[in-house]
Amino acid sequence: MIAEMQIHTIARQMLEKHGLQAIAEAAQNAIACESKGETEEAREWRHIEDAMKMMRGPHQS
């Protein structure tokens, strides 16, 4: 299991490197893990995805 601090570090690095596309990439990674039965890894990718969504902030209209 990845520590909370590492989750946020990974999320920040992914956002810096890939922009908002990183959120979709994390979701795709989670789906791929789920399809292979890798539930813990999928849970970590979902956690990274959620962290990136929080860093992105609220939607603007």
Predicted model as a PDB file, atoms N, CA, C, CB and O in Angstrom, pLDDT in the B-factor column:
MODEL        1                                                                  
ATOM      1  N   MET A   1       0.845  -1.185   0.000  1.00 76.00           N  
ATOM      2  CA  MET A   1       0.000   0.000   0.000  1.00 76.00           C  
ATOM      3  C   MET A   1       0.889   1.247   0.000  1.00 76.00           C  
ATOM      4  CB  MET A   1      -0.961  -0.001   1.228  1.00 76.00           C  
ATOM      5  O   MET A   1       1.879   1.324   0.728  1.00 76.00           O  
ATOM      6  N   ILE A   2       0.519   2.200  -0.816  1.00 85.00           N  
ATOM      7  CA  ILE A   2       1.283   3.438  -0.937  1.00 85.00           C  
ATOM      8  C   ILE A   2       0.854   4.407   0.166  1.00 85.00           C  
ATOM      9  CB  ILE A   2       1.084   4.078  -2.342  1.00 85.00           C  
ATOM     10  O   ILE A   2      -0.336   4.553   0.445  1.00 85.00           O  
ATOM     11  N   ALA A   3       1.827   5.064   0.786  1.00 92.00           N  
ATOM     12  CA  ALA A   3       1.551   6.043   1.833  1.00 92.00           C  
ATOM     13  C   ALA A   3       0.865   7.277   1.233  1.00 92.00           C  
ATOM     14  CB  ALA A   3       2.860   6.447   2.560  1.00 92.00           C  
ATOM     15  O   ALA A   3       1.050   7.602   0.060  1.00 92.00           O  
ATOM     16  N   GLU A   4       0.077   7.948   2.061  1.00 91.00           N  
ATOM     17  CA  GLU A   4      -0.678   9.135   1.612  1.00 91.00           C  
ATOM     18  C   GLU A   4       0.246  10.189   0.999  1.00 91.00           C  
ATOM     19  CB  GLU A   4      -1.457   9.751   2.791  1.00 91.00           C  
ATOM     20  O   GLU A   4      -0.095  10.800  -0.014  1.00 91.00           O  
ATOM     21  N   MET A   5       1.405  10.401   1.606  1.00 94.00           N  
ATOM     22  CA  MET A   5       2.356  11.393   1.092  1.00 94.00           C  
ATOM     23  C   MET A   5       2.828  11.013  -0.308  1.00 94.00           C  
ATOM     24  CB  MET A   5       3.564  11.527   2.041  1.00 94.00           C  
ATOM     25  O   MET A   5       2.980  11.875  -1.173  1.00 94.00           O  
ATOM     26  N   GLN A   6       3.059   9.723  -0.526  1.00 96.00           N  
ATOM     27  CA  GLN A   6       3.494   9.258  -1.841  1.00 96.00           C  
ATOM     28  C   GLN A   6       2.381   9.411  -2.875  1.00 96.00           C  
ATOM     29  CB  GLN A   6       3.945   7.797  -1.766  1.00 96.00           C  
ATOM     30  O   GLN A   6       2.644   9.749  -4.030  1.00 96.00           O  
ATOM     31  N   ILE A   7       1.148   9.164  -2.463  1.00 95.00           N  
ATOM     32  CA  ILE A   7       0.002   9.326  -3.365  1.00 95.00           C  
ATOM     33  C   ILE A   7      -0.018  10.751  -3.913  1.00 95.00           C  
ATOM     34  CB  ILE A   7      -1.336   9.004  -2.631  1.00 95.00           C  
ATOM     35  O   ILE A   7      -0.159  10.959  -5.118  1.00 95.00           O  
ATOM     36  N   HIS A   8       0.122  11.719  -3.030  1.00 95.00           N  
ATOM     37  CA  HIS A   8       0.064  13.124  -3.441  1.00 95.00           C  
ATOM     38  C   HIS A   8       1.285  13.522  -4.272  1.00 95.00           C  
ATOM     39  CB  HIS A   8      -0.046  14.029  -2.212  1.00 95.00           C  
ATOM     40  O   HIS A   8       1.179  14.343  -5.183  1.00 95.00           O  
ATOM     41  N   THR A   9       2.440  12.942  -3.957  1.00 96.00           N  
ATOM     42  CA  THR A   9       3.636  13.218  -4.752  1.00 96.00           C  
ATOM     43  C   THR A   9       3.465  12.675  -6.167  1.00 96.00           C  
ATOM     44  CB  THR A   9       4.888  12.603  -4.088  1.00 96.00           C  
ATOM     45  O   THR A   9       3.766  13.367  -7.140  1.00 96.00           O  
ATOM     46  N   ILE A  10       2.984  11.444  -6.284  1.00 96.00           N  
ATOM     47  CA  ILE A  10       2.758  10.841  -7.594  1.00 96.00           C  
ATOM     48  C   ILE A  10       1.717  11.643  -8.367  1.00 96.00           C  
ATOM     49  CB  ILE A  10       2.307   9.372  -7.448  1.00 96.00           C  
ATOM     50  O   ILE A  10       1.899  11.916  -9.554  1.00 96.00           O  
ATOM     51  N   ALA A  11       0.635  12.020  -7.703  1.00 97.00           N  
ATOM     52  CA  ALA A  11      -0.428  12.795  -8.352  1.00 97.00           C  
ATOM     53  C   ALA A  11       0.109  14.123  -8.876  1.00 97.00           C  
ATOM     54  CB  ALA A  11      -1.587  13.045  -7.371  1.00 97.00           C  
ATOM     55  O   ALA A  11      -0.179  14.510 -10.009  1.00 97.00           O  
ATOM     56  N   ARG A  12       0.888  14.820  -8.050  1.00 96.00           N  
ATOM     57  CA  ARG A  12       1.442  16.116  -8.471  1.00 96.00           C  
ATOM     58  C   ARG A  12       2.392  15.949  -9.654  1.00 96.00           C  
ATOM     59  CB  ARG A  12       2.176  16.793  -7.300  1.00 96.00           C  
ATOM     60  O   ARG A  12       2.351  16.736 -10.600  1.00 96.00           O  
ATOM     61  N   GLN A  13       3.242  14.936  -9.603  1.00 97.00           N  
ATOM     62  CA  GLN A  13       4.186  14.699 -10.695  1.00 97.00           C  
ATOM     63  C   GLN A  13       3.462  14.355 -11.994  1.00 97.00           C  
ATOM     64  CB  GLN A  13       5.153  13.574 -10.324  1.00 97.00           C  
ATOM     65  O   GLN A  13       3.844  14.821 -13.067  1.00 97.00           O  
ATOM     66  N   MET A  14       2.421  13.541 -11.890  1.00 97.00           N  
ATOM     67  CA  MET A  14       1.651  13.191 -13.093  1.00 97.00           C  
ATOM     68  C   MET A  14       0.974  14.414 -13.688  1.00 97.00           C  
ATOM     69  CB  MET A  14       0.602  12.122 -12.769  1.00 97.00           C  
ATOM     70  O   MET A  14       0.969  14.590 -14.906  1.00 97.00           O  
ATOM     71  N   LEU A  15       0.398  15.269 -12.829  1.00 95.00           N  
ATOM     72  CA  LEU A  15      -0.251  16.484 -13.328  1.00 95.00           C  
ATOM     73  C   LEU A  15       0.762  17.415 -13.993  1.00 95.00           C  
ATOM     74  CB  LEU A  15      -0.967  17.217 -12.182  1.00 95.00           C  
ATOM     75  O   LEU A  15       0.475  18.005 -15.034  1.00 95.00           O  
ATOM     76  N   GLU A  16       1.946  17.546 -13.391  1.00 95.00           N  
ATOM     77  CA  GLU A  16       2.971  18.414 -13.969  1.00 95.00           C  
ATOM     78  C   GLU A  16       3.428  17.897 -15.327  1.00 95.00           C  
ATOM     79  CB  GLU A  16       4.167  18.530 -13.023  1.00 95.00           C  
ATOM     80  O   GLU A  16       3.678  18.679 -16.245  1.00 95.00           O  
ATOM     81  N   LYS A  17       3.534  16.590 -15.448  1.00 96.00           N  
ATOM     82  CA  LYS A  17       4.042  15.997 -16.677  1.00 96.00           C  
ATOM     83  C   LYS A  17       2.983  15.894 -17.771  1.00 96.00           C  
ATOM     84  CB  LYS A  17       4.599  14.633 -16.386  1.00 96.00           C  
ATOM     85  O   LYS A  17       3.274  16.148 -18.940  1.00 96.00           O  
ATOM     86  N   HIS A  18       1.751  15.521 -17.401  1.00 95.00           N  
ATOM     87  CA  HIS A  18       0.725  15.230 -18.396  1.00 95.00           C  
ATOM     88  C   HIS A  18      -0.459  16.185 -18.389  1.00 95.00           C  
ATOM     89  CB  HIS A  18       0.229  13.858 -18.193  1.00 95.00           C  
ATOM     90  O   HIS A  18      -1.346  16.064 -19.235  1.00 95.00           O  
ATOM     91  N   GLY A  19      -0.496  17.124 -17.463  1.00 93.00           N  
ATOM     92  CA  GLY A  19      -1.639  18.030 -17.380  1.00 93.00           C  
ATOM     93  C   GLY A  19      -2.878  17.278 -16.934  1.00 93.00           C  
ATOM     94  O   GLY A  19      -2.772  16.245 -16.273  1.00 93.00           O  
ATOM     95  N   LEU A  20      -4.045  17.780 -17.286  1.00 89.00           N  
ATOM     96  CA  LEU A  20      -5.294  17.174 -16.851  1.00 89.00           C  
ATOM     97  C   LEU A  20      -5.532  15.796 -17.471  1.00 89.00           C  
ATOM     98  CB  LEU A  20      -6.442  18.086 -17.187  1.00 89.00           C  
ATOM     99  O   LEU A  20      -6.361  15.029 -16.981  1.00 89.00           O  
ATOM    100  N   GLN A  21      -4.812  15.486 -18.541  1.00 96.00           N  
ATOM    101  CA  GLN A  21      -4.901  14.148 -19.149  1.00 96.00           C  
ATOM    102  C   GLN A  21      -4.451  13.080 -18.148  1.00 96.00           C  
ATOM    103  CB  GLN A  21      -4.035  14.074 -20.442  1.00 96.00           C  
ATOM    104  O   GLN A  21      -4.831  11.916 -18.272  1.00 96.00           O  
ATOM    105  N   ALA A  22      -3.649  13.469 -17.164  1.00 97.00           N  
ATOM    106  CA  ALA A  22      -3.158  12.522 -16.160  1.00 97.00           C  
ATOM    107  C   ALA A  22      -4.303  11.887 -15.368  1.00 97.00           C  
ATOM    108  CB  ALA A  22      -2.196  13.224 -15.204  1.00 97.00           C  
ATOM    109  O   ALA A  22      -4.205  10.734 -14.948  1.00 97.00           O  
ATOM    110  N   ILE A  23      -5.379  12.632 -15.167  1.00 96.00           N  
ATOM    111  CA  ILE A  23      -6.534  12.093 -14.441  1.00 96.00           C  
ATOM    112  C   ILE A  23      -7.133  10.929 -15.220  1.00 96.00           C  
ATOM    113  CB  ILE A  23      -7.604  13.194 -14.204  1.00 96.00           C  
ATOM    114  O   ILE A  23      -7.456   9.889 -14.647  1.00 96.00           O  
ATOM    115  N   ALA A  24      -7.278  11.109 -16.521  1.00 96.00           N  
ATOM    116  CA  ALA A  24      -7.809  10.034 -17.366  1.00 96.00           C  
ATOM    117  C   ALA A  24      -6.855   8.846 -17.391  1.00 96.00           C  
ATOM    118  CB  ALA A  24      -8.057  10.542 -18.796  1.00 96.00           C  
ATOM    119  O   ALA A  24      -7.296   7.697 -17.393  1.00 96.00           O  
ATOM    120  N   GLU A  25      -5.558   9.114 -17.411  1.00 97.00           N  
ATOM    121  CA  GLU A  25      -4.578   8.030 -17.411  1.00 97.00           C  
ATOM    122  C   GLU A  25      -4.664   7.210 -16.128  1.00 97.00           C  
ATOM    123  CB  GLU A  25      -3.165   8.591 -17.582  1.00 97.00           C  
ATOM    124  O   GLU A  25      -4.587   5.982 -16.166  1.00 97.00           O  
ATOM    125  N   ALA A  26      -4.822   7.883 -14.999  1.00 98.00           N  
ATOM    126  CA  ALA A  26      -4.947   7.169 -13.726  1.00 98.00           C  
ATOM    127  C   ALA A  26      -6.206   6.304 -13.721  1.00 98.00           C  
ATOM    128  CB  ALA A  26      -4.976   8.165 -12.544  1.00 98.00           C  
ATOM    129  O   ALA A  26      -6.184   5.175 -13.231  1.00 98.00           O  
ATOM    130  N   ALA A  27      -7.297   6.831 -14.262  1.00 97.00           N  
ATOM    131  CA  ALA A  27      -8.544   6.073 -14.328  1.00 97.00           C  
ATOM    132  C   ALA A  27      -8.380   4.852 -15.229  1.00 97.00           C  
ATOM    133  CB  ALA A  27      -9.691   6.964 -14.839  1.00 97.00           C  
ATOM    134  O   ALA A  27      -8.867   3.770 -14.903  1.00 97.00           O  
ATOM    135  N   GLN A  28      -7.699   5.021 -16.353  1.00 98.00           N  
ATOM    136  CA  GLN A  28      -7.469   3.903 -17.266  1.00 98.00           C  
ATOM    137  C   GLN A  28      -6.586   2.841 -16.609  1.00 98.00           C  
ATOM    138  CB  GLN A  28      -6.823   4.399 -18.572  1.00 98.00           C  
ATOM    139  O   GLN A  28      -6.820   1.644 -16.777  1.00 98.00           O  
ATOM    140  N   ASN A  29      -5.578   3.280 -15.865  1.00 98.00           N  
ATOM    141  CA  ASN A  29      -4.719   2.334 -15.149  1.00 98.00           C  
ATOM    142  C   ASN A  29      -5.529   1.549 -14.118  1.00 98.00           C  
ATOM    143  CB  ASN A  29      -3.552   3.076 -14.459  1.00 98.00           C  
ATOM    144  O   ASN A  29      -5.326   0.347 -13.952  1.00 98.00           O  
ATOM    145  N   ALA A  30      -6.435   2.221 -13.435  1.00 98.00           N  
ATOM    146  CA  ALA A  30      -7.279   1.548 -12.442  1.00 98.00           C  
ATOM    147  C   ALA A  30      -8.159   0.496 -13.111  1.00 98.00           C  
ATOM    148  CB  ALA A  30      -8.153   2.573 -11.688  1.00 98.00           C  
ATOM    149  O   ALA A  30      -8.295  -0.620 -12.609  1.00 98.00           O  
ATOM    150  N   ILE A  31      -8.746   0.852 -14.229  1.00 98.00           N  
ATOM    151  CA  ILE A  31      -9.608  -0.088 -14.959  1.00 98.00           C  
ATOM    152  C   ILE A  31      -8.798  -1.296 -15.427  1.00 98.00           C  
ATOM    153  CB  ILE A  31     -10.276   0.611 -16.171  1.00 98.00           C  
ATOM    154  O   ILE A  31      -9.265  -2.432 -15.344  1.00 98.00           O  
ATOM    155  N   ALA A  32      -7.589  -1.049 -15.918  1.00 98.00           N  
ATOM    156  CA  ALA A  32      -6.739  -2.150 -16.376  1.00 98.00           C  
ATOM    157  C   ALA A  32      -6.396  -3.087 -15.217  1.00 98.00           C  
ATOM    158  CB  ALA A  32      -5.448  -1.602 -17.019  1.00 98.00           C  
ATOM    159  O   ALA A  32      -6.417  -4.307 -15.373  1.00 98.00           O  
ATOM    160  N   CYS A  33      -6.082  -2.515 -14.066  1.00 98.00           N  
ATOM    161  CA  CYS A  33      -5.771  -3.336 -12.892  1.00 98.00           C  
ATOM    162  C   CYS A  33      -6.994  -4.134 -12.452  1.00 98.00           C  
ATOM    163  CB  CYS A  33      -5.268  -2.455 -11.734  1.00 98.00           C  
ATOM    164  O   CYS A  33      -6.885  -5.314 -12.119  1.00 98.00           O  
ATOM    165  N   GLU A  34      -8.149  -3.491 -12.451  1.00 98.00           N  
ATOM    166  CA  GLU A  34      -9.377  -4.175 -12.052  1.00 98.00           C  
ATOM    167  C   GLU A  34      -9.666  -5.360 -12.978  1.00 98.00           C  
ATOM    168  CB  GLU A  34     -10.564  -3.194 -12.056  1.00 98.00           C  
ATOM    169  O   GLU A  34     -10.100  -6.418 -12.521  1.00 98.00           O  
ATOM    170  N   SER A  35      -9.426  -5.181 -14.264  1.00 98.00           N  
ATOM    171  CA  SER A  35      -9.711  -6.262 -15.214  1.00 98.00           C  
ATOM    172  C   SER A  35      -8.777  -7.451 -15.023  1.00 98.00           C  
ATOM    173  CB  SER A  35      -9.599  -5.747 -16.643  1.00 98.00           C  
ATOM    174  O   SER A  35      -9.110  -8.575 -15.399  1.00 98.00           O  
ATOM    175  N   LYS A  36      -7.596  -7.198 -14.432  1.00 98.00           N  
ATOM    176  CA  LYS A  36      -6.639  -8.273 -14.156  1.00 98.00           C  
ATOM    177  C   LYS A  36      -6.811  -8.849 -12.751  1.00 98.00           C  
ATOM    178  CB  LYS A  36      -5.216  -7.761 -14.330  1.00 98.00           C  
ATOM    179  O   LYS A  36      -6.098  -9.771 -12.355  1.00 98.00           O  
ATOM    180  N   GLY A  37      -7.765  -8.293 -12.005  1.00 97.00           N  
ATOM    181  CA  GLY A  37      -7.980  -8.764 -10.638  1.00 97.00           C  
ATOM    182  C   GLY A  37      -7.015  -8.187  -9.629  1.00 97.00           C  
ATOM    183  O   GLY A  37      -6.920  -8.689  -8.509  1.00 97.00           O  
ATOM    184  N   GLU A  38      -6.295  -7.143 -10.001  1.00 97.00           N  
ATOM    185  CA  GLU A  38      -5.318  -6.495  -9.114  1.00 97.00           C  
ATOM    186  C   GLU A  38      -6.023  -5.384  -8.337  1.00 97.00           C  
ATOM    187  CB  GLU A  38      -4.102  -5.920  -9.929  1.00 97.00           C  
ATOM    188  O   GLU A  38      -5.858  -4.200  -8.632  1.00 97.00           O  
ATOM    189  N   THR A  39      -6.804  -5.785  -7.350  1.00 96.00           N  
ATOM    190  CA  THR A  39      -7.670  -4.836  -6.656  1.00 96.00           C  
ATOM    191  C   THR A  39      -6.895  -3.800  -5.845  1.00 96.00           C  
ATOM    192  CB  THR A  39      -8.609  -5.579  -5.748  1.00 96.00           C  
ATOM    193  O   THR A  39      -7.295  -2.637  -5.806  1.00 96.00           O  
ATOM    194  N   GLU A  40      -5.813  -4.184  -5.209  1.00 96.00           N  
ATOM    195  CA  GLU A  40      -5.043  -3.216  -4.409  1.00 96.00           C  
ATOM    196  C   GLU A  40      -4.415  -2.152  -5.301  1.00 96.00           C  
ATOM    197  CB  GLU A  40      -3.946  -3.934  -3.597  1.00 96.00           C  
ATOM    198  O   GLU A  40      -4.449  -0.966  -4.972  1.00 96.00           O  
ATOM    199  N   GLU A  41      -3.844  -2.570  -6.424  1.00 97.00           N  
ATOM    200  CA  GLU A  41      -3.248  -1.613  -7.355  1.00 97.00           C  
ATOM    201  C   GLU A  41      -4.320  -0.691  -7.936  1.00 97.00           C  
ATOM    202  CB  GLU A  41      -2.506  -2.351  -8.487  1.00 97.00           C  
ATOM    203  O   GLU A  41      -4.093   0.508  -8.099  1.00 97.00           O  
ATOM    204  N   ALA A  42      -5.477  -1.253  -8.244  1.00 98.00           N  
ATOM    205  CA  ALA A  42      -6.580  -0.444  -8.763  1.00 98.00           C  
ATOM    206  C   ALA A  42      -7.015   0.591  -7.732  1.00 98.00           C  
ATOM    207  CB  ALA A  42      -7.771  -1.339  -9.154  1.00 98.00           C  
ATOM    208  O   ALA A  42      -7.277   1.746  -8.071  1.00 98.00           O  
ATOM    209  N   ARG A  43      -7.090   0.172  -6.475  1.00 97.00           N  
ATOM    210  CA  ARG A  43      -7.469   1.086  -5.396  1.00 97.00           C  
ATOM    211  C   ARG A  43      -6.463   2.235  -5.300  1.00 97.00           C  
ATOM    212  CB  ARG A  43      -7.558   0.330  -4.046  1.00 97.00           C  
ATOM    213  O   ARG A  43      -6.855   3.382  -5.087  1.00 97.00           O  
ATOM    214  N   GLU A  44      -5.172   1.936  -5.454  1.00 97.00           N  
ATOM    215  CA  GLU A  44      -4.151   2.983  -5.390  1.00 97.00           C  
ATOM    216  C   GLU A  44      -4.284   3.963  -6.557  1.00 97.00           C  
ATOM    217  CB  GLU A  44      -2.750   2.359  -5.386  1.00 97.00           C  
ATOM    218  O   GLU A  44      -4.141   5.172  -6.376  1.00 97.00           O  
ATOM    219  N   TRP A  45      -4.560   3.435  -7.764  1.00 97.00           N  
ATOM    220  CA  TRP A  45      -4.753   4.323  -8.903  1.00 97.00           C  
ATOM    221  C   TRP A  45      -5.977   5.211  -8.719  1.00 97.00           C  
ATOM    222  CB  TRP A  45      -4.884   3.514 -10.183  1.00 97.00           C  
ATOM    223  O   TRP A  45      -5.959   6.380  -9.104  1.00 97.00           O  
ATOM    224  N   ARG A  46      -7.035   4.665  -8.136  1.00 98.00           N  
ATOM    225  CA  ARG A  46      -8.234   5.474  -7.857  1.00 98.00           C  
ATOM    226  C   ARG A  46      -7.899   6.571  -6.839  1.00 98.00           C  
ATOM    227  CB  ARG A  46      -9.397   4.573  -7.324  1.00 98.00           C  
ATOM    228  O   ARG A  46      -8.390   7.696  -6.943  1.00 98.00           O  
ATOM    229  N   HIS A  47      -7.071   6.237  -5.870  1.00 97.00           N  
ATOM    230  CA  HIS A  47      -6.664   7.213  -4.856  1.00 97.00           C  
ATOM    231  C   HIS A  47      -5.839   8.328  -5.515  1.00 97.00           C  
ATOM    232  CB  HIS A  47      -5.846   6.520  -3.720  1.00 97.00           C  
ATOM    233  O   HIS A  47      -6.027   9.505  -5.208  1.00 97.00           O  
ATOM    234  N   ILE A  48      -4.935   7.958  -6.408  1.00 97.00           N  
ATOM    235  CA  ILE A  48      -4.143   8.953  -7.145  1.00 97.00           C  
ATOM    236  C   ILE A  48      -5.057   9.823  -7.993  1.00 97.00           C  
ATOM    237  CB  ILE A  48      -3.081   8.264  -8.036  1.00 97.00           C  
ATOM    238  O   ILE A  48      -4.894  11.042  -8.046  1.00 97.00           O  
ATOM    239  N   GLU A  49      -6.022   9.190  -8.659  1.00 97.00           N  
ATOM    240  CA  GLU A  49      -6.990   9.935  -9.469  1.00 97.00           C  
ATOM    241  C   GLU A  49      -7.740  10.955  -8.611  1.00 97.00           C  
ATOM    242  CB  GLU A  49      -7.989   8.970 -10.144  1.00 97.00           C  
ATOM    243  O   GLU A  49      -7.880  12.111  -9.010  1.00 97.00           O  
ATOM    244  N   ASP A  50      -8.216  10.544  -7.453  1.00 96.00           N  
ATOM    245  CA  ASP A  50      -8.941  11.450  -6.552  1.00 96.00           C  
ATOM    246  C   ASP A  50      -8.053  12.594  -6.080  1.00 96.00           C  
ATOM    247  CB  ASP A  50      -9.481  10.681  -5.344  1.00 96.00           C  
ATOM    248  O   ASP A  50      -8.507  13.734  -5.980  1.00 96.00           O  
ATOM    249  N   ALA A  51      -6.785  12.294  -5.790  1.00 96.00           N  
ATOM    250  CA  ALA A  51      -5.855  13.336  -5.347  1.00 96.00           C  
ATOM    251  C   ALA A  51      -5.657  14.375  -6.448  1.00 96.00           C  
ATOM    252  CB  ALA A  51      -4.497  12.718  -4.942  1.00 96.00           C  
ATOM    253  O   ALA A  51      -5.608  15.573  -6.170  1.00 96.00           O  
ATOM    254  N   MET A  52      -5.544  13.922  -7.688  1.00 96.00           N  
ATOM    255  CA  MET A  52      -5.378  14.864  -8.796  1.00 96.00           C  
ATOM    256  C   MET A  52      -6.618  15.728  -8.976  1.00 96.00           C  
ATOM    257  CB  MET A  52      -5.073  14.115 -10.092  1.00 96.00           C  
ATOM    258  O   MET A  52      -6.507  16.920  -9.265  1.00 96.00           O  
ATOM    259  N   LYS A  53      -7.789  15.143  -8.808  1.00 94.00           N  
ATOM    260  CA  LYS A  53      -9.026  15.916  -8.921  1.00 94.00           C  
ATOM    261  C   LYS A  53      -9.081  17.002  -7.852  1.00 94.00           C  
ATOM    262  CB  LYS A  53     -10.253  14.992  -8.805  1.00 94.00           C  
ATOM    263  O   LYS A  53      -9.536  18.115  -8.115  1.00 94.00           O  
ATOM    264  N   MET A  54      -8.617  16.677  -6.642  1.00 93.00           N  
ATOM    265  CA  MET A  54      -8.602  17.691  -5.584  1.00 93.00           C  
ATOM    266  C   MET A  54      -7.599  18.790  -5.901  1.00 93.00           C  
ATOM    267  CB  MET A  54      -8.271  17.050  -4.227  1.00 93.00           C  
ATOM    268  O   MET A  54      -7.877  19.961  -5.644  1.00 93.00           O  
ATOM    269  N   MET A  55      -6.446  18.447  -6.450  1.00 91.00           N  
ATOM    270  CA  MET A  55      -5.426  19.435  -6.786  1.00 91.00           C  
ATOM    271  C   MET A  55      -5.884  20.357  -7.909  1.00 91.00           C  
ATOM    272  CB  MET A  55      -4.132  18.740  -7.182  1.00 91.00           C  
ATOM    273  O   MET A  55      -5.517  21.530  -7.965  1.00 91.00           O  
ATOM    274  N   ARG A  56      -6.697  19.792  -8.802  1.00 86.00           N  
ATOM    275  CA  ARG A  56      -7.196  20.566  -9.944  1.00 86.00           C  
ATOM    276  C   ARG A  56      -8.115  21.678  -9.481  1.00 86.00           C  
ATOM    277  CB  ARG A  56      -7.931  19.658 -10.933  1.00 86.00           C  
ATOM    278  O   ARG A  56      -8.175  22.738 -10.104  1.00 86.00           O  
ATOM    279  N   GLY A  57      -8.823  21.447  -8.403  1.00 78.00           N  
ATOM    280  CA  GLY A  57      -9.740  22.447  -7.882  1.00 78.00           C  
ATOM    281  C   GLY A  57     -11.109  22.335  -8.524  1.00 78.00           C  
ATOM    282  O   GLY A  57     -11.325  21.479  -9.383  1.00 78.00           O  
ATOM    283  N   PRO A  58     -12.040  23.195  -8.115  1.00 73.00           N  
ATOM    284  CA  PRO A  58     -13.404  23.130  -8.642  1.00 73.00           C  
ATOM    285  C   PRO A  58     -13.455  23.562 -10.109  1.00 73.00           C  
ATOM    286  CB  PRO A  58     -14.339  24.010  -7.804  1.00 73.00           C  
ATOM    287  O   PRO A  58     -12.613  24.323 -10.583  1.00 73.00           O  
ATOM    288  N   HIS A  59     -14.468  23.052 -10.808  1.00 67.00           N  
ATOM    289  CA  HIS A  59     -14.689  23.452 -12.197  1.00 67.00           C  
ATOM    290  C   HIS A  59     -15.063  24.922 -12.250  1.00 67.00           C  
ATOM    291  CB  HIS A  59     -15.790  22.588 -12.856  1.00 67.00           C  
ATOM    292  O   HIS A  59     -15.746  25.437 -11.364  1.00 67.00           O  
ATOM    293  N   GLN A  60     -14.611  25.582 -13.291  1.00 50.00           N  
ATOM    294  CA  GLN A  60     -14.978  26.979 -13.478  1.00 50.00           C  
ATOM    295  C   GLN A  60     -15.948  27.078 -14.636  1.00 50.00           C  
ATOM    296  CB  GLN A  60     -13.730  27.860 -13.726  1.00 50.00           C  
ATOM    297  O   GLN A  60     -15.844  26.343 -15.618  1.00 50.00           O  
ATOM    298  N   SER A  61     -16.888  27.993 -14.510  1.00 45.00           N  
ATOM    299  CA  SER A  61     -17.849  28.156 -15.602  1.00 45.00           C  
ATOM    300  C   SER A  61     -17.652  29.485 -16.306  1.00 45.00           C  
ATOM    301  CB  SER A  61     -19.278  28.051 -15.079  1.00 45.00           C  
ATOM    302  O   SER A  61     -18.374  29.794 -17.253  1.00 45.00           O  
TER     303      SER A  61                                                      
ENDMDL                                                                          
END                                                                             
